[in-house]
Amino acid sequence: AAATGFRTLAMLTESNVRLSSALDITAQASWHYHYKELFVRLREHIAVGRTLHEAFLMESHWLGPDARNLCGLIELASETGSGTEMLSEIADDYEEDLDNLAATLDKMIEPLTMLILGVMVGFLIYAIYGPMFSLGDVILKKK
């Protein structure tokens, strides 16, 4: 959700959409309540005349542990005039973090999947061959 929000904001600002309108559109496009609320609050700060950096500083509690780094990047971008590029970089970082998390989750789930598959195959083998072995006992008892 964060990556999508920052990517949307970067594309809108690159297209010369006013920042307050871009934040409004980004808030409406965001599907996660947490980030929707963040972008609404950022728009409110921009509407009263604060800079994007000041708005992010005031709402840094929404950004989690990366808030300090994120606010620093936005301050640097506002000083150098490279806001759009920095927003794209932030979106790239969030996407990379998400990809790493998905890869880690995949590595954690793989052994569990193998265990479940092994139990299912074992049960299937027992269900097929179990009656065959008991059949020998039944035949021997009849004699």
C-alpha positions in Angstrom: 0.0 0.0 0.0 2.8 2.4 0.8 4.7 1.6 -2.4 1.5 2.2 -4.4 0.7 5.4 -2.6 4.2 6.9 -3.1 4.3 5.7 -6.7 0.9 7.4 -7.4 2.1 10.6 -5.7 5.3 10.6 -7.7 3.5 10.1 -11.0 1.0 12.8 -10.2 3.6 15.4 -9.2 5.7 14.5 -12.3 2.6 15.2 -14.4 2.5 18.7 -12.8 -0.6 18.1 -10.7 -0.7 20.5 -7.8 0.5 18.8 -4.6 -2.7 19.2 -2.7 -4.7 17.7 -5.6 -2.1 14.9 -6.0 -2.4 14.1 -2.3 -6.2 14.1 -2.5 -6.1 11.7 -5.6 -3.5 9.5 -3.9 -5.7 9.3 -0.8 -8.7 8.3 -2.9 -6.7 5.7 -4.8 -5.2 4.1 -1.7 -7.0 0.9 -0.7 -5.4 0.7 2.8 -7.1 2.7 5.5 -3.8 3.6 7.2 -2.2 5.1 4.1 -5.5 6.7 3.0 -5.7 8.5 6.3 -2.0 9.5 6.1 -2.4 11.1 2.6 -5.6 12.9 3.8 -3.7 14.4 6.7 -0.8 15.3 4.6 -3.2 17.2 2.2 -4.6 19.0 5.2 -1.2 20.2 6.2 -0.4 21.3 2.7 -3.7 23.2 2.5 -2.7 25.4 5.5 0.7 26.3 3.9 3.1 23.7 5.3 5.8 22.1 3.1 5.7 18.5 2.3 8.6 17.9 4.6 6.9 19.6 7.5 3.7 17.6 6.8 5.6 14.3 6.8 7.4 15.3 10.1 4.0 16.1 11.7 2.5 12.8 10.6 5.7 10.7 11.0 3.9 8.4 13.6 2.0 6.9 10.6 5.2 5.9 8.9 6.5 3.4 11.4 10.2 2.8 12.0 11.3 4.3 8.7 9.9 7.7 9.5 13.1 9.4 10.3 14.8 8.2 7.1 11.8 9.0 5.0 11.5 12.6 6.4 15.2 13.1 5.8 14.8 12.0 2.2 11.9 14.3 1.6 13.7 17.2 3.1 16.7 16.5 0.9 14.4 16.3 -2.1 12.7 19.6 -1.3 16.1 21.3 -0.9 17.4 19.9 -4.2 14.2 20.2 -6.2 14.1 16.5 -7.0 10.8 15.6 -5.2 9.4 13.4 -7.9 12.6 11.3 -8.2 12.8 10.9 -4.5 9.1 9.8 -4.2 9.9 7.2 -6.9 12.9 6.1 -5.0 10.9 5.8 -1.8 8.3 3.7 -3.7 11.1 1.5 -5.1 12.5 1.0 -1.6 9.0 -0.1 -0.3 8.6 -2.4 -3.3 12.0 -4.0 -2.6 11.2 -4.5 1.0 7.9 -6.1 0.1 9.7 -8.4 -2.4 12.3 -9.4 0.3 9.5 -10.1 2.8 7.6 -12.3 0.2 10.8 -14.2 -0.5 11.5 -14.8 3.2 7.9 -15.9 3.8 8.2 -18.3 0.8 11.4 -19.8 2.3 9.7 -20.2 5.7 6.6 -21.9 4.2 8.4 -24.3 2.0 9.5 -26.8 4.7 6.0 -26.8 6.2 4.5 -27.5 2.7 7.0 -30.5 2.3 6.0 -31.9 5.7 2.3 -31.7 4.9 2.9 -33.3 1.5 4.9 -36.1 3.1 2.2 -36.8 5.6 -0.4 -36.9 2.8 1.7 -39.3 0.7 2.3 -41.5 3.7 -1.4 -41.7 4.5 -2.1 -42.5 0.9 0.4 -45.3 0.8 -0.9 -46.7 4.1 -4.5 -46.5 2.8 -3.6 -48.5 -0.3 -1.2 -51.1 1.1 -2.7 -51.5 4.6 -5.7 -53.6 3.5 -3.4 -55.7 1.3 -1.2 -56.7 4.3 -4.3 -57.4 6.5 -5.7 -59.6 3.8 -2.8 -62.0 4.4 -3.7 -62.3 8.1 -7.4 -63.0 7.2 -6.4 -65.7 4.7 -4.1 -67.4 7.3 -6.8 -67.4 10.0 -9.3 -69.2 7.7 -7.0 -72.1 7.2 
